Amino acid sequence: MWIIKKNIIYEFFFKKEDYTTIGLLRILTAAVILLSLINDLPFVVDYYSDDGVLSGRTSMFRSEFRFTILDYFGSPTFVIIFYFLLIIFLLLLLIGKYTRFSAIIAFILLSSLHEKNTLILNSGDTLMRLMLFYLAISPSGKCLSLDAIKRNKNIPSKEHKKRQQWYIWPRRLIQIQLAIVYIFAFLPKTGTTWRDGTAVYYFLANPQFARFNLEFLGNYIFLVMLMTYATLLIELLFPILVWFKTTRKYMLIAGILLHSSILFASNITFFSLIMIVAHLAFIEPETINRKLAQLKIKLKTINPFTTKK
């Protein structure tokens, strides 16, 4: 019995697989973080420099064990250079150039930036850092990268599949992380408005969060209750049913629809985007390879420069 269990655990974490899924996660994670940085660009000095809104006193809100480079070099000029350096390494990570090095440096820089002012962060920022960490400890440049193209140059195509395989555990860590996010999203929802089904209305009617004026939903209480209880049901069932092959597809669709609706209806943009990206960790590399092959064929058929023989 112990041998059987040991083999199942070993297979779960240490079997080898094609790294296309990790490659896609690398590209999309870097893209989301880049978009968030571009969004904050006008406020870099105010948020992160010693001349900012809190004049460098943000350290009083952090634990003494948390560290940031910007505590020592917090001038506006340095912060701007630091910011653009982070953007450069994220661009390198996105295209897969010096991939492992770029991921490590991008993780260190992003963590330092976030630790400078934790008051403006949300759980989406935490997930961005975690995704970067998992990419930094994995060979995420094995697929869909300039590094892979250079490495596979002048090598028979049969050898490509071997070169783009590695252990599955980095993808498992991302999967487990996403399940944990869902668990801790569900557990605190014990208040009165969640129990009576009105929580979603108060969220969407709040102008601080809502992208549009959705106060009219108060006239459709049944719809509000349906959305509230559906949210609770998805957050409860996702971390359980997503591990079973027969229910995984439905849980992924439900989770992506949930966060797509949050993205559409609220201003919590980058949390929703990074959550949607993290869901892709549950998609098998064979599925992504098949979809990429189909996309390649479609692009060839619509290419105006393609000539028929």
LOSE-250224 format. One record per residue (C-alpha): residue number from 1; residue in three letters; x, y, z. Coordinates in steps of 0.25 Angstrom, whole numbers, m for minus. Layout:
R   num   residu      px      py      pz
R   NUM      ALA       X       Y       Z
...
//
This chain:
R   num   residu      px      py      pz
R     1      MET       0       0       0
R     2      TRP      11      10       4
R     3      ILE      18       7     m10
R     4      ILE       6      10     m17
R     5      LYS       4      23     m10
R     6      LYS      18      26     m11
R     7      ASN      17      24     m26
R     8      ILE       5      33     m28
R     9      ILE      11      44     m20
R    10      TYR      24      43     m28
R    11      GLU      16      43     m41
R    12      PHE       8      55     m37
R    13      PHE      20      63     m34
R    14      PHE      32      58     m42
R    15      LYS      27      52     m55
R    16      LYS      33      59     m67
R    17      GLU      24      67     m77
R    18      ASP      25      76     m88
R    19      TYR      27      90     m83
R    20      THR      18      98     m93
R    21      THR       8     101     m82
R    22      ILE      19     107     m73
R    23      GLY      24     115     m85
R    24      LEU      10     120     m88
R    25      LEU       9     124     m73
R    26      ARG      22     131     m73
R    27      ILE      18     140     m85
R    28      LEU       4     143     m79
R    29      THR       9     146     m65
R    30      ALA      20     155     m70
R    31      ALA       9     162     m79
R    32      VAL       0     164     m68
R    33      ILE      11     170     m58
R    34      LEU      16     179     m70
R    35      LEU       1     184     m72
R    36      SER       0     187     m57
R    37      LEU      13     194     m56
R    38      ILE      10     203     m68
R    39      ASN      m4     206     m62
R    40      ASP       4     211     m49
R    41      LEU      15     219     m57
R    42      PRO       9     233     m55
R    43      PHE       9     230     m40
R    44      VAL      23     223     m38
R    45      VAL      29     235     m30
R    46      ASP      17     237     m22
R    47      TYR      16     222     m18
R    48      TYR      30     217     m16
R    49      SER      40     229     m14
R    50      ASP      44     236      m2
R    51      ASP      38     248      m7
R    52      GLY      24     241      m9
R    53      VAL      11     243      m2
R    54      LEU      16     237      11
R    55      SER      30     243      10
R    56      GLY      37     230      12
R    57      ARG      30     226      24
R    58      THR      23     214      19
R    59      SER      33     205      26
R    60      MET      25     207      39
R    61      PHE      14     199      33
R    62      ARG      23     187      30
R    63      SER      28     176      38
R    64      GLU      43     177      43
R    65      PHE      46     164      35
R    66      ARG      41     170      22
R    67      PHE      52     176      13
R    68      THR      53     185       1
R    69      ILE      64     191      m7
R    70      LEU      57     204      m8
R    71      ASP      58     207       7
R    72      TYR      73     210       4
R    73      PHE      71     216      m9
R    74      GLY      58     223      m9
R    75      SER      61     236     m17
R    76      PRO      51     239     m29
R    77      THR      62     237     m39
R    78      PHE      67     224     m34
R    79      VAL      52     219     m33
R    80      ILE      49     223     m47
R    81      ILE      62     215     m52
R    82      PHE      58     203     m43
R    83      TYR      44     203     m49
R    84      PHE      49     203     m63
R    85      LEU      59     193     m60
R    86      LEU      48     184     m55
R    87      ILE      40     186     m68
R    88      ILE      53     182     m76
R    89      PHE      54     169     m69
R    90      LEU      40     166     m70
R    91      LEU      41     168     m85
R    92      LEU      52     159     m86
R    93      LEU      44     149     m78
R    94      LEU      32     150     m87
R    95      ILE      40     148    m100
R    96      GLY      49     137     m93
R    97      LYS      63     143     m94
R    98      TYR      72     139     m82
R    99      THR      59     133     m77
R   100      ARG      63     128     m63
R   101      PHE      72     140     m60
R   102      SER      62     150     m64
R   103      ALA      51     143     m56
R   104      ILE      60     143     m43
R   105      ILE      63     158     m45
R   106      ALA      49     162     m48
R   107      PHE      44     154     m36
R   108      ILE      54     162     m27
R   109      LEU      51     175     m33
R   110      LEU      36     173     m33
R   111      SER      37     169     m18
R   112      SER      45     181     m14
R   113      LEU      36     190     m21
R   114      HIS      23     184     m15
R   115      GLU      30     184      m1
R   116      LYS      33     199      m2
R   117      ASN      18     202       0
R   118      THR       9     191       4
R   119      LEU      m3     200       6
R   120      ILE      m6     201      m9
R   121      LEU      m5     186     m11
R   122      ASN     m16     175     m12
R   123      SER     m16     160     m13
R   124      GLY     m14     161     m28
R   125      ASP       0     167     m25
R   126      THR       3     156     m16
R   127      LEU      m1     146     m27
R   128      MET       8     153     m37
R   129      ARG      20     151     m28
R   130      LEU      17     137     m25
R   131      MET      15     134     m40
R   132      LEU      29     140     m43
R   133      PHE      35     132     m32
R   134      TYR      30     119     m38
R   135      LEU      35     123     m51
R   136      ALA      48     127     m45
R   137      ILE      50     113     m39
R   138      SER      46     106     m52
R   139      PRO      53     105     m66
R   140      SER      41     113     m72
R   141      GLY      49     116     m84
R   142      LYS      49     102     m90
R   143      CYS      37     105     m98
R   144      LEU      31     117    m106
R   145      SER      44     125    m104
R   146      LEU      56     131    m111
R   147      ASP      65     123    m103
R   148      ALA      58     110    m107
R   149      ILE      59     115    m122
R   150      LYS      74     117    m120
R   151      ARG      76     104    m113
R   152      ASN      68      96    m123
R   153      LYS      75     102    m135
R   154      ASN      82      92    m144
R   155      ILE      76      80    m136
R   156      PRO      67      69    m142
R   157      SER      52      72    m139
R   158      LYS      52      58    m132
R   159      GLU      61      64    m121
R   160      HIS      52      76    m119
R   161      LYS      42      68    m110
R   162      LYS      53      63    m101
R   163      ARG      59      77     m99
R   164      GLN      46      83     m96
R   165      GLN      42      74     m85
R   166      TRP      45      75     m70
R   167      TYR      38      71     m56
R   168      ILE      24      75     m54
R   169      TRP      25      80     m40
R   170      PRO      26      95     m43
R   171      ARG      12      94     m50
R   172      ARG       7      86     m38
R   173      LEU      11      98     m29
R   174      ILE       4     108     m37
R   175      GLN      m8      99     m37
R   176      ILE      m8      97     m22
R   177      GLN      m6     112     m20
R   178      LEU     m18     115     m28
R   179      ALA     m26     105     m20
R   180      ILE     m22     112      m7
R   181      VAL     m26     125     m13
R   182      TYR     m40     120     m15
R   183      ILE     m40     113      m1
R   184      PHE     m36     126       6
R   185      ALA     m46     134      m3
R   186      PHE     m57     126       2
R   187      LEU     m54     124      17
R   188      PRO     m56     139      21
R   189      LYS     m69     140      14
R   190      THR     m78     138      26
R   191      GLY     m84     151      28
R   192      THR     m99     154      28
R   193      THR     m99     159      13
R   194      TRP     m93     146       8
R   195      ARG    m103     138      16
R   196      ASP    m115     146      11
R   197      GLY    m110     147      m3
R   198      THR    m108     162      m5
R   199      ALA     m93     163      m4
R   200      VAL     m91     164     m19
R   201      TYR    m100     176     m20
R   202      TYR     m93     184      m9
R   203      PHE     m80     181     m16
R   204      LEU     m85     185     m30
R   205      ALA     m93     197     m25
R   206      ASN     m80     203     m18
R   207      PRO     m74     214     m28
R   208      GLN     m61     211     m22
R   209      PHE     m61     197     m28
R   210      ALA     m71     197     m39
R   211      ARG     m67     200     m53
R   212      PHE     m81     204     m57
R   213      ASN     m93     209     m49
R   214      LEU    m100     196     m46
R   215      GLU    m109     201     m35
R   216      PHE    m121     196     m43
R   217      LEU    m118     182     m39
R   218      GLY    m125     185     m26
R   219      ASN    m138     183     m34
R   220      TYR    m134     169     m38
R   221      ILE    m132     163     m24
R   222      PHE    m133     149     m30
R   223      LEU    m122     151     m40
R   224      VAL    m113     157     m29
R   225      MET    m116     145     m20
R   226      LEU    m112     136     m31
R   227      MET     m99     143     m34
R   228      THR     m95     143     m19
R   229      TYR     m98     128     m16
R   230      ALA     m92     124     m30
R   231      THR     m79     132     m25
R   232      LEU     m79     124     m12
R   233      LEU     m82     111     m19
R   234      ILE     m70     113     m29
R   235      GLU     m60     117     m18
R   236      LEU     m65     105      m9
R   237      LEU     m64      94     m20
R   238      PHE     m53      99     m29
R   239      PRO     m41      95     m20
R   240      ILE     m47      81     m19
R   241      LEU     m53      77     m32
R   242      VAL     m42      83     m41
R   243      TRP     m33      72     m37
R   244      PHE     m43      62     m44
R   245      LYS     m42      60     m59
R   246      THR     m57      58     m61
R   247      THR     m60      71     m54
R   248      ARG     m48      80     m57
R   249      LYS     m53      86     m70
R   250      TYR     m65      91     m63
R   251      MET     m58      97     m51
R   252      LEU     m48     104     m60
R   253      ILE     m60     110     m68
R   254      ALA     m67     114     m56
R   255      GLY     m54     120     m50
R   256      ILE     m50     128     m62
R   257      LEU     m65     133     m64
R   258      LEU     m65     137     m50
R   259      HIS     m52     145     m51
R   260      SER     m56     150     m65
R   261      SER     m69     156     m59
R   262      ILE     m61     163     m48
R   263      LEU     m52     168     m58
R   264      PHE     m63     174     m67
R   265      ALA     m72     179     m55
R   266      SER     m61     184     m46
R   267      ASN     m48     192     m45
R   268      ILE     m41     180     m39
R   269      THR     m34     179     m52
R   270      PHE     m20     172     m50
R   271      PHE     m25     163     m39
R   272      SER     m35     157     m49
R   273      LEU     m25     156     m60
R   274      ILE     m14     149     m52
R   275      MET     m25     139     m46
R   276      ILE     m30     136     m61
R   277      VAL     m15     133     m65
R   278      ALA     m13     124     m53
R   279      HIS     m25     116     m57
R   280      LEU     m17     112     m69
R   281      ALA      m8     103     m60
R   282      PHE     m18      93     m60
R   283      ILE     m18      91     m75
R   284      GLU     m10      80     m80
R   285      PRO       2      83     m90
R   286      GLU      m4      74    m100
R   287      THR     m16      82    m101
R   288      ILE      m9      95    m103
R   289      ASN       1      89    m113
R   290      ARG     m12      84    m121
R   291      LYS     m18      98    m120
R   292      LEU      m5     105    m124
R   293      ALA      m4      95    m136
R   294      GLN     m18      99    m141
R   295      LEU     m15     114    m139
R   296      LYS      m2     112    m148
R   297      ILE     m10     106    m159
R   298      LYS     m21     117    m158
R   299      LEU     m10     127    m159
R   300      LYS      m4     121    m171
R   301      THR     m18     120    m178
R   302      ILE     m20     135    m176
R   303      ASN      m6     140    m179
R   304      PRO      m7     148    m192
R   305      PHE       8     145    m195
R   306      THR       5     130    m195
R   307      THR       5     125    m209
R   308      LYS      m1     112    m214
R   309      LYS       8     102    m221
//
